[in-house]
Each structure stands twice: as C-alpha cells, then as structure tokens.
Amino acid sequence: MNELQLDAEEADILNSYEAGEWLPLPKSELARYQRYARATFRQNGKVNIQLPLKNLKALRKRALQKGIPYQTLITNILNQYLTGQLVERV
C-alpha cells in the first residue's frame, strides 16, 4: 500500500485525530460551517492574464502529470505563494 505524503501540518492533524482528540460537531454547528463553506466557494473571481506561451505549455504539461486542470494548478501555486508555503528564490 502507498504511504501518504503529509506535510507537518497534515501529520499533526492526523496524529491528533488518531489520538481521539476530535469530537463530532452538533448538527446545528455542522450546518453553520457548511453554510460558511458554501459562501466561501461562491466568492471566487475571474482573472485574465497573459503568459508567455512557453510558461503556459509548461503549466499544462505539469498539470497533466498531476492529473489536474491547469487552471487548478495555477490556483494552487498562487495559494501556496500567498500562504508562505512557496517562497521566492533570491
């Protein structure tokens, strides 16, 4: 069986869950968080950008290797950069 590749935060969450530190939410709380999640996903916006063709081809190739749409890959890269998980080389 393949072993999951977890980052430190994911490993902490898994360890916490396996230690029994998680409790189920009351239904009223669950419904509230479901509303928050739906509202969050509705707040997406569109952005049009011009990329050099070689970069677009590279993005599409990498996305194909990962089995995801290239727009999703772009979103993931931006999110990683904005959350400090991806940093500039200096």
N, C-alpha and C positions, 0 to 999 in steps of 0.2 A: 504494500500500500504506500502511496506517495505521502511524504511528510509535508505538512503545511509550512509555508514560508511566512512567518509572522514577524512584524516589526515589534519593537519594545512595547509600544502602547497596546497592540493587539495581544501580545503574550500576557501582559498584566491583566487585561480584561478576561482572557481565557482562564488564567490561574485563579482570579477572583471568583469566576463562575464555578469552576471545578471545586473550589473550597466552600461552596454553598453560601457565599456572601450575597447572592441575588435573591430577591423576593418578588413574587408576581405582583403586578400593579392591580389595584382595584379597577373594576370595569370603568368607573367614572373617570379615573385618571388616564386609563388607556385611551378612551375616546378623546380626551382632551389632547393628548400627544399625537394621536392620529390626525386631528384637525390641524395641529401645528405643522406636521409633516406635509400634509396636502397643500397647505398655504405656502410652505417653503418651496415646494416644487413648482408651484404656479408662478413664482416670481422670477422665472428665467427670462432673460432678454436676448435679443439677437445682436450679433456683432458681425459686420462685414470687414474683412481685412484682405489686403493684398500681400501675397507671399511670393518670393522667388519660386519659380517652377521647380528648381532642384529641391527646395525645402518641402514643398507640397508633396512631391514624389517620395521623398524620404519619410514624411509623416504617414503617407498612405501605405508605404511598404512596412513600416514599423507597426502600424495599426493592424495590417493584415497578419503579421507574425503573431500579434497578441490576440487576434480573433475579435477585434472590436472595431466599430466605425471610427474613421479618422477624426471626425468632429469630437467624439468622446475622448479620444487620446489628447486632442488639443485642450479640451476642458480639464482633463486630469493633470496635464502638465501645468496649466495655469493655476489650478487649485494647489498643487504641490508647491509651486513657487510662492504663492501668496500665503501659505501656511508655514513657510520656512522649512519645508521638507526637501526643497530643491533650491540650491544656492548657486550664485554665480561663481565662476572660476575667475580668480583675479591674477 
